[in-house]
Amino acid sequence: MAVNIEVYKEIEQELSAANVTLVAVSKTKPVEDIMELYEMGQRDFGENYVQELVDKAAQLPKDIRWHFIGHLQRNKVKYIASFVHLVHGVDSFKLLEEINKQGQKENRIINCLLQVHIAKEETKFGFNEEELNSVLENINQHRQRNQLQHVNVQGLMGMASFTDDVEVVRGEFSQLNAIFHQLKTNDHRLHTLSMGMSGDYKIAMQKGSSMVRIGSLLFGQREKKH
Ligand SMILES: *Cc1c(COP(=O)(O)O)cnc(C)c1O
């Protein structure tokens, strides 16, 4: 069995005691593995690829809350708009507008997180602090004109550098937590801070994460490196 049920139980207890939401990242893993955790009570699952998410969602129970945690292309929003629970990686205003447009078509409000670039690596997507402030300002101006009614920007998401240096990871998560708290004082809609993966979720929790995205610890290593 690839799914590590004992580890799941431990992590689930650890997180629920701290009021942190566990998103079980099931990308590249079969629907049977997802069902094993579903039967344990897990309902939040994360996927990175639109086609894979669409295929799995069609085969699995309707009360699963699907989190899209990958890099979402604008032309693919329409495929997941009818059912996605939370889009973690919104990294442009244009993407947010497209999510809003598709949300309107589906007559629903789609939850979103803005991705913040905290890692030193160039490859990670997301806004820097200055861009984040201006995009939030822009969102607020649209709201005042009763626009963007079909998206609910409820927080931030970030990924730390891929490094063994714990101090670097701590520093990056601290920085994101500080940004989040500062924004939250002005905008009470912001309540979700998605940070932490298999290798760094404990640090993320110490630094104020409210949602962690854990894949390999639960489902085992993935075949390909994504
Ligand atoms: C794959 C992925 C995860 C899970 O990674 P693990 O190291 O397997 O826990 C979390 N967040 C994002 C954005 C991912 O792409």
The ligand as an SDF file (V2000), in Angstrom:
LIG
                    3D

 15 15  0  0  0  0  0  0  0  0999 V2000
    3.5140   19.1160   -5.0620 C   0  0  0  0  0  0  0  0  0  0  0  0
    3.2040   20.2920   -4.2410 C   0  0  0  0  0  0  0  0  0  0  0  0
    3.0280   20.1860   -2.8450 C   0  0  0  0  0  0  0  0  0  0  0  0
    3.2650   18.9020   -2.0780 C   0  0  0  0  0  0  0  0  0  0  0  0
    4.6210   18.5960   -2.0600 O   0  0  0  0  0  0  0  0  0  0  0  0
    5.2210   17.4560   -1.1010 P   0  0  0  0  0  0  0  0  0  0  0  0
    6.6290   17.8560   -0.9310 O   0  0  0  0  0  0  0  0  0  0  0  0
    5.0510   16.1780   -1.8250 O   0  0  0  0  0  0  0  0  0  0  0  0
    4.4520   17.4990    0.1670 O   0  0  0  0  0  0  0  0  0  0  0  0
    2.6590   21.3160   -2.1520 C   0  0  0  0  0  0  0  0  0  0  0  0
    2.4630   22.4950   -2.7630 N   0  0  0  0  0  0  0  0  0  0  0  0
    2.6150   22.6400   -4.0950 C   0  0  0  0  0  0  0  0  0  0  0  0
    2.3750   23.9650   -4.7060 C   0  0  0  0  0  0  0  0  0  0  0  0
    2.9970   21.5570   -4.8660 C   0  0  0  0  0  0  0  0  0  0  0  0
    3.1800   21.7210   -6.1820 O   0  0  0  0  0  0  0  0  0  0  0  0
  1  2  1  0
  2  3  1  0
  2 14  2  0
  3  4  1  0
  3 10  2  0
  4  5  1  0
  5  6  1  0
  6  7  2  0
  6  8  1  0
  6  9  1  0
 10 11  1  0
 11 12  2  0
 12 13  1  0
 12 14  1  0
 14 15  1  0
M  END
$$$$
